[in-house]
Amino acid sequence: MTEFEKDAVALYEKEMREIGRLVVKLNTLLDGEATIGYTGNFERWGDNLAWGVFLPHPGRVGTDNDRIGWFATGDLDGARDTAAQLRGAIKILKWRG
């Protein structure tokens, strides 16, 4: 792995930790619990997982309408966009009181 690839992986992992931190913060403002979820598979031929944050959806599987963000494993820009969307959701919830 090149230094550039190592740096990219490190930045992606840092952004995933930030998403986790933001989900914890979001959960302090919600009735229920938002979760980080995924679809897809990790197979011998590769990783086709896609990640997002699902708002509370008691008693059923989450849908697109429950989701904040969506990005493929390793997609730094997608992870950053999701973190930005979470920050926006947190600001709105705080503003609404």
Secondary structure, DSSP 8 states (H G I E B T S, - for coil): --HHHHHHHHHHHHHHHHHHHHHHHHHTTSSS--EEEEES-EETTEE--EEEEE---TTS---GGGEEEEEETT-HHHHHHHHHHHHHHHHHHHHH-
